[in-house]
Amino acid sequence: MTEVAFYTNVLDETRLIGKLIYKAQTVGRKLHISVRNERHGEKIAKNLYGAEPTSFFAISSSPHSMHDLTSAIISDTSEYGHNDIIVNLTSEIPDNFSAFKRVIEIVSQDEESINAARNRYRWYKDRGYSIATHKL
């Protein structure tokens, strides 16, 4: 069964995503970062490129564009390119999330994000998923 983890009280989603990508690169895992729309994806990618001046994150905005060579795909589509880890930055349950080994839900500090996360948490819980919670 897919593992589900909620990272709550997130102040800087770009910083957390950078840490997750770095960790994934280190252990040979792949991330799909599910964003709200193309503009949100571009913002995340731009922020990642400027976040850590001494780090390089191999990312792609297309699941078909060199996905074998990248650690992370940033996309607003349900075409994934792999089934390792999905990081959800949207307010909805990701399509086909159960095809992934792990789902990471990012919850920022604003009320809208918290309320949407509560609904997703209940949805996973009602279907029998074990949920880990990491308060940052």
C-alpha positions in Angstrom: 0.0 0.0 0.0 1.1 3.6 -0.7 2.8 5.3 2.2 1.3 8.8 3.0 3.2 11.5 4.8 2.0 15.0 5.7 4.6 17.8 6.3 2.7 20.5 8.2 3.4 24.0 9.3 5.6 24.5 6.2 7.0 28.1 6.1 9.0 27.8 2.9 7.8 25.1 0.4 10.7 25.7 -1.9 13.3 25.1 0.8 11.5 21.9 1.8 11.2 20.7 -1.8 14.9 21.3 -2.2 15.7 19.2 0.8 13.4 16.4 -0.5 15.1 16.5 -3.9 18.6 16.5 -2.4 17.6 13.5 -0.2 16.1 11.7 -3.2 19.2 12.3 -5.4 21.4 11.0 -2.6 19.5 7.7 -2.3 18.6 7.2 -5.9 14.9 8.0 -5.6 12.7 10.0 -8.0 10.1 12.7 -7.2 7.1 14.0 -9.1 6.2 17.4 -7.7 2.5 18.0 -8.5 1.8 21.7 -8.8 -1.4 23.7 -9.1 -0.7 24.9 -12.7 2.1 25.7 -15.1 2.8 29.1 -13.6 3.1 27.6 -10.1 5.5 25.0 -11.5 7.6 27.7 -13.2 7.8 29.6 -9.9 8.9 26.5 -8.0 11.6 25.6 -10.6 12.9 29.2 -10.6 13.1 29.3 -6.8 14.8 25.9 -6.7 17.5 27.1 -9.1 18.2 30.1 -6.9 17.7 28.5 -3.5 21.0 26.7 -2.9 23.9 28.3 -4.7 26.2 25.3 -4.1 23.6 22.7 -5.0 22.3 21.4 -8.3 18.9 19.9 -8.6 18.3 17.8 -11.8 14.7 18.7 -12.5 12.4 18.6 -15.5 9.0 20.1 -16.3 8.0 17.2 -18.5 7.6 13.6 -17.5 8.8 12.6 -21.0 11.8 14.9 -21.2 14.8 13.1 -20.0 13.0 11.8 -16.9 15.5 9.0 -16.5 18.2 11.6 -15.9 16.4 13.8 -13.5 15.7 13.5 -9.8 12.4 15.4 -10.0 9.7 16.2 -12.4 7.6 19.4 -11.7 4.3 19.2 -13.5 0.6 20.0 -13.3 -0.4 16.9 -15.3 -1.2 13.4 -14.2 1.5 12.0 -16.6 4.2 10.9 -14.2 7.1 9.2 -15.9 7.8 7.0 -12.8 6.0 5.7 -9.7 8.4 6.4 -6.9 7.4 9.4 -4.8 4.8 12.1 -5.5 5.0 15.5 -3.6 1.6 17.2 -3.7 1.5 21.0 -3.6 -2.2 21.1 -4.7 -5.4 21.1 -2.7 -6.6 17.9 -4.3 -5.7 14.2 -4.0 -3.3 13.5 -6.9 -4.7 11.4 -9.7 -3.4 7.8 -9.6 -1.6 8.5 -6.3 -1.9 4.8 -5.4 0.4 3.9 -8.2 3.2 5.6 -6.2 5.2 4.1 -3.4 4.9 7.2 -1.4 2.8 10.4 -1.3 4.1 13.5 0.5 1.6 16.2 1.2 2.9 19.7 1.8 0.8 21.9 4.1 1.7 25.5 4.4 0.6 27.8 7.3 -2.3 29.5 5.6 -5.9 28.6 6.5 -6.9 27.6 3.0 -4.0 25.1 2.8 -4.7 23.7 6.3 -8.4 23.2 5.6 -7.7 21.4 2.2 -5.1 19.2 3.9 -7.6 18.2 6.6 -9.9 17.0 3.9 -7.2 15.1 2.2 -6.0 13.6 5.5 -9.6 12.4 6.2 -9.9 11.0 2.7 -6.7 8.9 3.1 -7.6 7.8 6.7 -11.1 6.8 5.6 -9.6 4.5 3.0 -7.3 2.8 5.5 -4.0 4.5 4.6 -1.4 4.7 7.4 -0.4 8.4 7.7 2.8 9.8 9.1 2.8 13.5 10.1 5.9 15.7 10.4 5.3 19.1 12.0 8.0 21.5 10.9 
